[in-house]
Structures are given as structure tokens and as C-alpha cells.
Amino acid sequence: MEKRQQSAMPRTTLRKTLRTRGHQTLIGILVAAREKAGLTQRDLAARLKRPHSFIGRIEAGERRVDIIEFIEIARVLEVEPKELFAKLVA
């Protein structure tokens, strides 16, 4: 019998993240980066080639952001994704 390798990550139960403290922190970081870039929600959405409601729903806390979207948003804002992520996990 093969012995299973243990994962470095402990097993946890994922919970919904909308409207959690972490989600609110993420929104604050993204809004601050957008404002620092001097962009409106509509400007950012246009650069992402998405409807303006895409950004509105994210910033209102109604929509989660996956990691690929996070990287895309950071790059459009001309911010290194690692810098924004570091603020989130600090």
C-alpha cells in the first residue's frame, strides 16, 4: 500500500467570505489603490473591459474577487499585485 503524503496545509473548512472582516479589508485596499490611481469605478471597469457594475459590486461587497481578477485589477491600476497582497496579509 502507498502511504499518502501529508499536505503542508492543515485541513480546514472553507467558509463564505462575503462581508467578513478580511473581505472588507480587501475592498478597502482595492478602493484605495483605485483612488490613488485617480480612476473612477467606470474608468477602472473600462480598462478591464467589464461593465461598470463589475467594479461597483466588488466595492459594495456584493461580489468576491478571485486571484486572477485581483492580479488583473492590480496591473490595470499599475500596482504590483504582490504589494497589494502584502497589505492584505499584513
Secondary structure, DSSP 8 states (H G I E B T S, - for coil): -------SS--------TTSHHHHHHHHHHHHHHHHTT--HHHHHHHHTS-HHHHHHHHTTSS---HHHHHHHHHHTT--HHHHHHHHH-
